[in-house]
Amino acid sequence: QVQLVESGGGLVQPGGSLRLSCAASGSFNRVAVMGWYRQAPGKQRELVATITNGGSTNYADSVKGRFTISRDNAKNTVDLQMNSLKPEDTADYYCHAYVLRLGAYYAYWGPGTQVTVSS
């Protein structure tokens, strides 16, 4: 099986920064696209940012210029550096990964980490 474990959430004031980390572990051949999604109370889960194992990135318009996604392919980790945080960034953040195992790609989710932006 494959496990994704997030860390780094918490409470931060508007304008502050947080860094989320996610590590993939288990039995697999390689990790393809990794990313972060978020879900605010009463809203649908939405994409925040993704990164391929080649380093190509994609960001939601709402976080461009403020958030930066990065990964370490050797460690199968992905980070999300969040700067200039706004109250509307408050949500549960989920790590996501497409993983190659047993000859096919499967999608996995982490359990989520809460980010609260409030004064």
Secondary structure, 3 states (H helix, E strand, C coil): CEEEEEECCEEECCCCCEEEEEEEEECCCEEEEEEEEEECCCCCCEEEEEECCCCCEEECCCCCCCEEEEEECCCCEEEEEECCCCHHHCEEEEEEEEEEECCEEEEEECCCEEEEECC
